C-alpha cells in the first residue's frame, strides 16, 4: 500500500475574476430602484467626496469624466478637475440660504421624535399569547410550562414540537403538558396551539358551537376528500345529500387554516415602477422614473482640497481614490438607466398592440431578441428586467411579463402562450356547470382556432391558472 504524504506544488491556470467595480455595476443593474436608492445613500454616507445635487442639475453637469489611466495619472486628473471645477455653485448658495432661512430648531427635533414614536409597533403572536398567559389563573409552575409551549408555536399558530419532547424539556409529566396546552388552545386567536390542520379546524368549530355537526364529522374523518372536492363520495359515506355536504363545506371554508397570520410582522412590499409609459399624440413614450434616485456629483470642496498646495500627498492620494470610486458610481448609475431605457423602449415598440387592445394581442418575445436589437448580452437583459416594473396607461406590469415564448398557429403566425392561457380561462368561465370542458375538449376547441398544442400542455396551463380538473368543476 503506497504511503500518503503532504506536498506543495505550483500550477498555472487562467481564471476569470470579476473586479469589484464591475461587480458593483452588475449589482446596480439587477437591483430594483428602491434598493438602488438605498445603495446610493449608503455610498453617500461612506464616500465623503460625493454629494447629492439638486434635481434640477442636469446629468451633463453631474456626469464625471472617465477615470484616468495609470500612465497619465496626474495629467488626466488635472484635466478632470479643470472640467469639474466648471460645475455651477448655485446649489451651494441655495443650500446655505435654506439653512439660514429655516434652521433646524428644538421644536423641529421634538416633532420629528414624536412622529417616530407614533409609528405603530405590531404585536407578535408570541407576545399576544404570553400576555394572555400572564393573566390566566394557571399556577406559576404551569405558566413556566406555558412559556415553553408558546416558544414552540410558530407564526402560523401551530405547535411544532411534540408533547413528549416538551415533557422531556420541562422535566414533567406528559399529561401536565397536555393540560397546559389545552388551556393555551382557549386563547386568542381561535385555533392556536393546534398540532395539525385537522385539530386547528376542530378547535375553531368547537369555539363556534359547531360540535356534533356534519362539518365536524367531515373535518374529523374526510378532510382529504374535502380537499379534493369529492362531495359525492363524502355524501355516500355519511349517507346525506350532496347539498348538505356543500353547505357544510361552505362553513368549513370560513375557518382560518393559519390563524396566526393576523399577527404577521411582514412588511408590505412596495412596487416602484422603473419606467412609465405615456401616450402622447397617439404614440407611446417611455419615461425613466429618475425622481426616486439621488442626483450624485463630485464634491467641489474635495476638488479644491486636491488643488490646494497645502494638502499633503497622503491626503491627495486618498481623495483621488475616493473620487475615482465616486466617478465609477455615477457612471454605473447612468449606464444602468440607459440600459433599462433602451430595453423598455424596445419592449413598448414590440408590444404596442398589447397596450392598445389587451392580452389577446400580446406578441411572443424573447430576451435574446431584445439583446440583439439593443446590442447587449442576453444575461444583461435578464438582469435589467429582473424585479423591475413598468407602469402603463392600463396597469403596472412586471417587465418579465412581456417576455413569452410563441406558439405557431396553422396560418403561420405566432401567438404568446399567455394569450393561449387567457383563451383557456375564458373557455372555462363560459362552460356549462353540468358539463365542464375536459383537457381533450379544450384541445379540440383550440385546434378549431388553429392553435395546435398537446393535451399535457393544456393541463400545465390549467394548473398554472389554478383551474381544477373537469371532474372537480361539476
C-alpha positions in Angstrom: 0.0 0.0 0.0 1.6 3.3 -1.0 2.2 5.8 1.7 0.3 9.1 1.9 2.2 12.3 2.1 1.5 16.0 2.0 3.4 18.2 -0.5 3.3 21.6 -2.1 3.1 22.2 -5.9 2.8 25.2 -8.1 0.4 25.3 -11.0 -0.6 27.9 -13.6 -4.2 28.4 -14.7 -6.4 31.0 -16.3 -9.4 32.2 -14.2 -11.9 34.9 -14.8 -12.4 37.1 -11.7 -14.9 40.0 -11.6 -13.3 43.2 -10.5 -15.1 44.9 -7.5 -16.2 47.8 -9.7 -17.6 45.5 -12.4 -19.4 43.5 -9.7 -20.9 46.8 -8.3 -22.0 47.8 -11.8 -23.8 44.4 -12.4 -25.4 44.6 -8.9 -26.8 48.1 -9.7 -28.2 46.8 -12.9 -30.0 44.0 -11.2 -31.5 45.6 -8.1 -34.9 47.4 -8.2 -35.0 51.2 -8.0 -35.8 51.3 -4.2 -32.8 49.1 -3.4 -30.6 51.1 -5.7 -31.6 54.3 -3.9 -30.5 52.6 -0.6 -27.2 51.6 -2.2 -26.6 55.2 -3.4 -27.5 56.6 0.1 -25.0 54.2 1.7 -22.3 55.3 -0.7 -23.1 58.9 0.0 -22.5 58.1 3.7 -19.2 56.2 3.2 -17.6 58.3 0.4 -17.0 61.9 1.5 -16.0 63.1 -2.0 -19.5 62.7 -3.5 -22.6 64.7 -2.6 -26.3 64.8 -3.5 -27.1 67.6 -6.0 -30.4 69.2 -6.6 -32.7 67.5 -9.1 -32.5 70.4 -11.5 -28.8 69.9 -12.0 -28.5 68.2 -15.4 -26.9 64.8 -16.0 -24.3 66.6 -18.2 -23.2 68.6 -15.2 -23.0 65.7 -12.8 -21.5 63.1 -15.1 -17.8 62.7 -14.4 -15.0 62.1 -16.8 -13.6 58.7 -17.4 -11.1 57.7 -14.6 -7.5 58.5 -15.7 -5.1 55.7 -16.8 -2.1 55.0 -14.6 0.2 56.2 -17.3 -1.1 59.8 -17.5 -2.5 59.8 -13.9 -1.5 63.4 -12.9 -2.3 64.9 -16.4 -5.7 63.2 -16.6 -6.6 64.3 -13.1 -5.6 67.9 -13.9 -7.9 67.8 -16.9 -10.7 66.1 -15.0 -10.7 68.6 -12.1 -10.4 71.5 -14.5 -13.7 70.3 -16.1 -15.3 69.5 -12.8 -14.4 73.0 -11.5 -16.8 74.4 -14.1 -19.8 73.0 -12.2 -22.2 75.7 -11.2 -22.0 76.6 -7.5 -25.5 78.0 -7.3 -26.8 74.9 -5.4 -24.3 75.6 -2.6 -25.6 79.1 -2.1 -29.2 77.8 -2.3 -28.3 75.1 0.3 -26.8 77.5 2.8 -29.6 80.0 2.2 -32.2 77.4 3.1 -30.3 76.6 6.3 -30.3 80.2 7.3 -33.9 80.8 6.4 -35.3 77.7 8.1 -32.9 76.5 10.8 -33.4 73.1 12.4 -34.8 74.1 15.8 -35.5 72.2 19.0 -39.2 72.2 18.2 -38.4 70.6 14.8 -36.5 67.9 16.7 -39.3 67.3 19.1 -41.8 67.0 16.2 -39.6 64.5 14.4 -39.2 62.4 17.5 -43.0 62.5 18.1 -43.5 61.3 14.6 -41.1 58.4 15.1 -42.7 57.5 18.4 -46.1 57.5 16.8 -45.2 54.7 14.4 -47.2 51.6 15.4 -45.4 48.6 16.6 -47.0 45.3 15.5 -47.6 42.9 18.4 -46.2 39.4 17.6 -48.2 36.3 18.1 -45.9 35.1 20.9 -46.2 38.4 22.8 -50.0 38.2 22.4 -50.0 34.7 23.9 -47.6 35.5 26.7 -49.8 38.4 27.7 -52.9 36.1 27.9 -50.8 33.5 29.8 -49.8 36.1 32.4 -53.5 37.0 33.0 -54.6 33.3 33.2 -55.3 31.5 36.5 -52.7 28.9 35.9 -50.1 28.2 38.7 -46.6 29.6 38.4 -45.3 26.2 37.5 -47.9 25.8 34.8 -47.1 29.3 33.5 -43.5 28.3 33.1 -44.6 25.3 31.1 -46.9 27.6 29.1 -44.0 29.8 28.2 -42.1 26.7 26.9 -45.1 25.7 24.8 -45.6 29.2 23.4 -42.0 29.3 22.5 -42.6 26.3 20.2 -45.6 27.8 18.5 -44.7 29.1 15.0 -46.0 32.2 13.3 -49.0 30.3 11.8 -50.1 29.4 15.4 -49.2 25.7 15.1 -47.3 23.8 17.8 -44.1 22.5 16.2 -42.8 20.2 18.9 -44.4 17.0 20.2 -45.8 16.9 23.8 -43.3 14.1 24.5 -40.3 16.3 23.7 -41.9 19.2 25.6 -42.3 17.0 28.7 -38.7 15.9 28.5 -37.5 19.6 28.2 -39.7 20.7 31.1 -38.9 17.6 33.1 -42.5 17.0 33.9 -45.4 14.5 33.1 -46.8 14.5 29.6 -50.3 14.9 31.0 -49.3 18.2 32.6 -48.1 19.4 29.2 -51.4 18.4 27.7 -53.4 20.2 30.3 -51.4 23.5 29.9 -51.7 23.1 26.1 -55.4 22.7 26.4 -55.6 26.0 28.3 -53.5 27.8 25.7 -55.8 26.4 23.0 -58.5 28.5 24.6 -56.5 31.7 23.9 -56.9 34.1 21.0 -56.6 33.6 18.1 -59.0 30.7 17.7 -57.2 27.5 16.7 -53.8 28.4 18.3 -51.7 25.6 19.6 -53.0 23.0 17.1 -50.7 20.3 16.0 -52.1 19.9 12.5 -54.7 21.4 10.2 -57.4 18.9 11.4 -57.0 19.9 15.0 -56.9 23.6 14.1 -60.2 23.4 12.3 -61.8 21.3 15.0 -60.8 23.9 17.7 -62.4 26.6 15.6 -65.6 24.6 15.1 -65.8 23.9 18.8 -65.4 27.6 19.7 -68.2 28.4 17.2 -70.5 25.9 18.8 -70.4 23.6 15.8 -69.7 20.3 17.7 -71.5 17.2 16.7 -72.3 18.7 13.3 -71.9 17.5 9.8 -69.0 20.0 9.4 -67.2 18.5 12.3 -67.6 14.9 11.0 -66.2 15.9 7.7 -63.2 17.5 9.2 -62.6 14.6 11.5 -62.8 11.7 9.0 -62.9 13.1 5.5 -60.7 16.1 5.3 -58.6 14.7 2.4 -61.7 14.0 0.3 -63.0 17.5 1.1 -59.7 19.0 -0.2 -60.3 17.1 -3.5 -63.9 18.3 -3.6 -65.2 14.7 -3.7 -68.6 15.7 -2.4 -70.4 12.7 -3.9 -68.0 10.3 -2.1 -68.4 12.0 1.2 -72.2 12.1 0.8 -72.3 8.3 0.2 -70.1 7.6 3.2 -72.1 9.8 5.6 -75.4 8.9 4.0 -76.5 12.5 3.4 -77.3 14.6 0.4 -74.7 16.3 -1.7 -76.4 19.6 -1.0 -75.8 19.1 2.8 -72.1 18.3 2.1 -71.8 21.5 0.0 -73.4 23.6 2.8 -71.0 22.1 5.4 -68.1 22.8 3.1 -69.1 26.4 3.0 -69.0 26.6 6.8 -65.5 24.9 6.8 -64.3 27.4 4.2 -65.0 30.3 6.6 -62.4 28.8 9.0 -58.8 30.1 9.1 -56.2 27.4 8.4 -53.4 29.8 9.6 -54.9 31.8 12.5 -51.5 33.2 13.4 -51.1 35.2 10.2 -53.2 38.1 11.6 -50.1 38.9 13.7 -47.7 38.6 10.8 -45.0 41.2 11.0 -44.3 41.0 7.3 -43.6 44.4 5.8 -45.7 45.3 2.8 -43.7 45.2 -0.4 -43.9 48.4 -2.3 -43.6 48.4 -6.0 -42.0 51.4 -7.6 -42.0 51.4 -11.4 -38.7 51.8 -13.1 -40.2 53.2 -16.3 -43.5 55.0 -17.1 -45.2 54.5 -20.4 -47.3 57.5 -21.5 -49.4 58.0 -24.6 -48.5 61.3 -26.2 -50.1 62.4 -29.5 -51.1 58.8 -30.2 -47.6 57.4 -29.6 -46.4 55.5 -26.6 -43.4 57.3 -24.9 -41.1 55.7 -22.3 -40.0 57.9 -19.4 -37.5 56.8 -16.8 -38.5 57.2 -13.2 -35.4 59.1 -12.1 -37.2 61.1 -9.3 -36.6 58.3 -6.8 -32.8 58.4 -7.2 -30.5 60.9 -5.6 -28.6 63.1 -8.1 -24.9 62.4 -7.2 -21.9 64.5 -8.2 -18.3 65.1 -7.1 -17.9 67.5 -4.2 -16.3 70.8 -5.0 -14.9 71.0 -1.5 -12.7 68.0 -2.1 -11.7 69.1 -5.6 -10.5 72.3 -4.1 -8.5 70.3 -1.5 -6.9 68.3 -4.3 -5.7 71.5 -6.0 -4.6 73.1 -2.7 -0.8 73.1 -2.4 -1.0 72.8 1.4 -2.8 69.4 1.1 -0.4 66.6 1.9 0.3 63.9 -0.7 -1.2 61.2 1.5 -4.5 63.2 1.7 -4.4 63.8 -2.1 -3.9 60.1 -2.7 -6.9 59.3 -0.5 -9.1 61.9 -2.2 -8.1 60.7 -5.7 -9.1 57.1 -4.8 -12.4 58.2 -3.3 -13.2 60.4 -6.3 -12.4 57.5 -8.7 -14.8 55.4 -6.8 -17.5 58.1 -6.9 -16.9 58.7 -10.6 -17.4 55.0 -11.3 -20.6 55.0 -9.2 -22.0 57.9 -11.2 -21.1 56.3 -14.5 -22.7 53.0 -13.4 -25.9 54.8 -12.5 -26.1 56.5 -15.9 -25.2 53.2 -17.7 -27.9 51.3 -15.7 -30.6 53.9 -16.5 -29.6 54.0 -20.2 -29.7 50.2 -20.5 -33.2 49.9 -18.8 -34.5 52.8 -21.0 -33.3 51.1 -24.3 -34.8 47.7 -23.3 -38.1 49.3 -22.2 -38.3 51.2 -25.4 -37.9 48.1 -27.5 -40.5 46.3 -25.4 -43.0 49.0 -25.9 -42.2 49.2 -29.6 -42.9 45.4 -29.9 -46.0 45.3 -27.6 -47.8 48.4 -28.8 -50.8 46.3 -29.9 -50.9 44.7 -26.4 -51.0 48.2 -24.8 -53.9 49.1 -27.2 -56.0 46.0 -27.2 -55.0 43.8 -24.2 -53.6 40.3 -23.7 -55.1 38.8 -26.8 -52.6 40.9 -28.8 -49.5 40.1 -26.6 -46.7 39.1 -29.1 -44.1 36.4 -28.4 -40.9 38.0 -27.3 -37.6 36.6 -26.0 -34.7 38.2 -24.2 -32.4 37.1 -27.0 -34.3 39.2 -29.5 -34.2 42.3 -27.3 -30.5 41.7 -26.6 -29.7 41.5 -30.3 -31.6 44.8 -31.0 -30.1 46.7 -28.1 -26.6 45.3 -28.6 -26.1 43.7 -25.2 -25.8 40.1 -23.9 -28.9 38.2 -23.1 -27.9 37.9 -19.4 -27.7 41.7 -19.3 -31.4 41.9 -20.4 -32.2 39.3 -17.8 -30.6 41.4 -15.1 -32.1 44.6 -16.3 -35.7 43.4 -16.2 -35.4 41.3 -13.0 -37.6 42.7 -10.3 -38.4 45.8 -12.4 -41.8 47.1 -13.2 -43.4 49.2 -16.0 -46.3 51.5 -15.4 -48.6 51.7 -18.5 -51.9 53.5 -19.0 -53.7 50.3 -18.2 -51.8 49.0 -15.1 -48.4 48.1 -13.7 -46.6 45.1 -15.2 -43.5 43.2 -14.2 -41.1 43.8 -17.1 -40.6 40.0 -17.4 -44.3 39.7 -18.2 -43.7 40.9 -21.7 -41.2 38.0 -22.5 -43.2 34.9 -23.5 -42.4 32.1 -25.9 -44.5 31.8 -29.0 -46.9 29.2 -30.3 -47.1 28.9 -34.1 -50.7 28.7 -35.4 -51.9 26.9 -38.5 -51.8 30.1 -40.6 -48.1 30.5 -39.8 -48.4 33.4 -37.3 -47.2 33.2 -33.7 -49.2 34.0 -30.5 -48.0 34.3 -27.0 -48.5 31.4 -24.5 -50.1 34.0 -22.2 -52.7 34.6 -24.9 -53.4 30.9 -25.0 -53.8 30.8 -21.3 -56.3 33.7 -21.5 -58.3 31.8 -24.1 -58.4 28.7 -21.9 -59.5 30.7 -18.9 -62.3 32.3 -21.0 -63.4 28.9 -22.2 -63.7 27.6 -18.6 -65.5 30.7 -17.5 -68.1 30.2 -20.2 -68.5 26.4 -19.9 -71.7 24.7 -18.7 -71.6 23.9 -15.0 -73.2 20.5 -15.7 -70.8 19.6 -18.5 -67.4 21.2 -17.8 -64.7 21.0 -20.5 -62.1 18.3 -20.2 -58.5 18.9 -21.4 -59.3 16.9 -24.5 -62.3 19.2 -25.2 -60.2 22.3 -24.8 -57.5 20.9 -27.1 -60.1 20.3 -29.8 -61.6 23.8 -29.4 -58.2 25.3 -29.7 -57.4 23.2 -32.8 -60.5 24.7 -34.4 -58.9 28.2 -33.9 -55.7 27.0 -35.5 -53.8 26.6 -32.2 -52.2 23.1 -32.1 -50.9 22.2 -28.6 -50.7 18.9 -26.8 -53.2 17.9 -24.1 -50.4 17.8 -21.5 -49.5 21.4 -22.3 -53.2 22.4 -21.7 -53.1 20.6 -18.4 -49.9 22.5 -17.5 -51.5 25.8 -18.4 -54.7 24.9 -16.5 -52.6 24.2 -13.4 -50.8 27.5 -13.8 -54.2 29.2 -13.9 -55.3 27.2 -10.8 -58.2 25.7 -12.6 -59.1 22.2 -11.2 -59.8 19.3 -13.5 -63.2 18.9 -15.1 -64.5 16.2 -12.6 -63.8 18.7 -9.8 -65.7 21.6 -11.5 -69.1 19.9 -11.5 
